[in-house]
Amino acid sequence: MEKIIAIDVDGTLLNDDKKITQRTKDSLIKLREAGHKLVIASGRDYSGTEFIAKELDFDTYGGFLSNFNGGRITDYHTGEIIANHTLSLDFIKEFLDFIRDLYIDIMIYNEGKIFTNSMDTYWLHETASMNNMEIVLRENLIDDIDFEPNNILLSQDPSRIDPPSQKIYEKFGDVSTQVKSTPWYYEIMPKGINKGKSLMEIADYYKTDPANTIAFGDEMNDYSMIEAAGIGVAMGNAVEGIKEIADYVTLSNNEDGIASYIEKFIL
């Protein structure tokens, strides 16, 4: 039975050296050769996953890239965007005005670039590097934003991120989807948009029964995907909240956890 396999990137597909091991790469190629479909599901911008798709031979086998935690889905072969969920400009302006005095930093992806209002934004340069993106400084970004992004990425030192995040959730939790995707990232998406919905949109596109989907993840932005998939697989290094809802816990991202599951249960 043909399956759709959705795989998170950081902490899941990539090991701690930010590499895809040869064993994992080989297992994912054999997976496609056997007729299964592969989806890269990430909070990253498209440019932060395109080079990974090339490494996994998407040029030969095709597949989908789900970016911005489900905000946009792209058919790699054709470049067609099959789903594009954005935050309205009215929401963006109200949101950015609200967080103006909160101790939390702003990064917004647009047209393959990262927009920010300060070059001292926490984790800015690391984010730009891993996404292969140019940084655009707009000191008046809060007042002058003129585009509708798929998400807003907020960042702060892990020891300081929870108080402002809580205030943001109390204010906008009913009208947006919010998730702490790493200890230093807090992400805002359109209401109802997440990796789980994205996986179901792709299953619908392929006319595949959701029961024939498998998802791999490690952080709380993977929660909806692990929960929605026919089989949700937590990495051995996953946070406890993901392990608790997973159908199976595999080895860690440093131990070829993806390959171990694929070899044992699919191939």
N, C-alpha and C positions, 0 to 999 in steps of 0.2 A: 504494500500500500504506500503510495507516494506521500511523503511528509514534507511539511514546511518547518525548517529549523531556524529559529531566531536567536542570534547570539549578541550579547552585550560586548563591548570592546574592552574598556579599562577594568582590570581586575578579573576579567573573564577570558576573553580571547587573547589578550596580551599578558605576558608574564610580568613580573616586577621590573624587568629590564626593558619593558615596552616592546617586546619582540613576540612574534608568533613562532613557536618552535616548529621544527620540521615535521615532527610526529603529528602535531595538531593540523598543520597545513595539509599533510598527506591524507589525513582522515577526512578533511572537509572536501578535498578534491574527489576522493573515492565516493563520498556521499553523493555528490552531483553526478558522477558517472553511473551511480545506481539509480538515478532518476529523481532524487529528492531535491527540494528547493532550499536555497540559503538566503537568509536575511541578516544584514548587519544592522543591529538596533542600538542606537547610541544617542546620548545627549549632545554629541559633537555636531558641528556644522558638516555639511556635505564634504567640504575640502579636507576635513579631519578624518574622513572615512574612505575617501576615493582611493587613496594610495593603498589602503588595506585591501580594498576590493581588487585592485590590480594584483596585489601579492597573492590573493586567493584565487586568481585566475577567473575573475568575473568576465574578463574579455572573451573567454572561451565558453563559460557555462552560464553567464548571466546571473541575475538575482536582483534583489531590491536593497536599497539603502533607506533605512528609517532614521531620520535625524531629528534633533531638537526634542528628544523624548517622545517621538510620535507626531511631532508637529508637521513634518513633511515626509512624504514617501516618494522615492524616485526609482524608476526602472533604469537600472544601470546601462543596459544595452541601448535603449532608445533615447534615454534622457528625459522621457516623459514623466512629469510629476503627476502621480495619480491621486494624491491627497495633499492639501496645503492649508493648514489651520493657523491663522494668525491672530494676534491680539489687536484689538481695535485701537486706533489712535487716541480716541477719547479715554479709553481705559489706561493706555500707556501714560498719557499726560497726568491723569489723576494719580496713578500709581507712583510715578517718579516724583511728583510733588510731595506725596505723603512720606516717601523715604528720604527726602532731602536732608532731614536732620537726624536720621537714624545712622548709627555707626555701622554701615554696611556699604560695600562697594558695588559698582555697576559695570557689567559687560553686556553688550547687546550685539548679536550677530546680524549682519546685513550684507548681502551681495558679496559673500566670501571674505568679509572683513569684520574685525572686532571694534566696535565703537565703545569708548569710555570717556569719562569726564576727568580722569586723572591718570597719569602715568605711574602713580604709586598704588593703583588699584591692586588689592591683594590677589596674588596668583595670576596676574594679568599676563606676564611674559611667558610663564609656563603654559598657560592656556593657548596663547598665540602659537607657541612652538609646537605643541602636540597637534594643533589643528592646521598647521602650515598657513597661518593667516596673518595678514597685515593689521597692525594696530592703527586705528584712526582716533586721534585725540580731539574731542569736542568739549571744551571746558564748560560750555553752556548747554550740554546735551539735555539736561533735565528740562530746560525751557524751550529748546529749539528742535527737539526730535520731530522728524517729518516723514517717518516711514513706519510700517506696521510689521514688526518682527514675529517670528514663530514662538519665541520665548524671551524671557529676560533672565540672565544669569547674574546672580548676586554672589559675592564672595566676602569672606572675612576669616580671620584667624579662628581655628576651631574652638578655642577657649572663649571667643567673644561672639560667635555667630548666633547662638540660640536666643538671646533676648530680643534683638531686632527681628529675627525670623518669627518669633511668637507674635509680636505686634503686627507684622505683615499678615500673618495667618488670620488673626482676629479681625482685621479690617477687610481683607480681600478673599478669605477662604471660601466664601459662598459663591464667588463669581469667577474663580480661577482654580486651576489645578496647581498645587504647590508640592514640592518634594525636596528633601535634603539628599542630594545625590552623592555627595562625599562629605567628609567632616568639614570642608571649607566652602562648598557650593550650596546655595539655596536657589532653586529654579522655579520660575513662574511660567505656566503654560495656559492656553485657553481652557475654559471650563470643560471637563470631560475628556481632555486630550492627554493621552499617556501611551506608554509602550504597549500596553495590553490592547487598547483600542486599535492601535496601528497594526498589531499582529492580526486582529480580526478583520481589518480592512483588507489586508493582503490575502488572508484566507478567502475572503469573499471574492476578491479579484480573480484568484485561481479557481474559484468554485470548489474549494476544499473544505471538508468537514472540520470544524475547529478541534474536534477530538484528535485529528491527525496533525496537530501542531506541537512542537517541542520548543521550549525556551530555556536558555541558559543565562544566569545572572548572578550578581554578588551584592549589589547595593539597593537601597530602598527605592530608587527610581526604576528598578526592575520588578518591583512588587506586583504591579498590575499585570505585567507580562507573564510572570511566573504563575500568577493566579489564573489568568485567562487561558493559558495554553492547555492542550490536552495533557501534556506532561510538563511540569515545571521542574527544572534541574538547578539546584543551588551549587555553587562552587564550594569547595572545602574552606575557602577563605571568606565566604560570604558572611555578612552580618547576621545576627541571630534571627532578626525579623524575617529574613528571606529563607533561612533554613527551616523555620517553623512552618511555613506554608508550602514548601517544596514537596514534590512527590518523591524526589530522590536527591541525595547529597553526594556529589561526585568528589574527586580529588581536587586539590587547589589549582589555581592558575599557574603555579610553578611546577605542577606535577602532571601536566597534560590532562587535566580533568575533563575537558571537552572530548579529546581523543579517546580517553578511557571509556566514557559513556557510549560514544558512537561505535567503537569497536565491539563493545560488549552487547549492546542492545539493538543496534540498527544494522551494522554491516555483518 
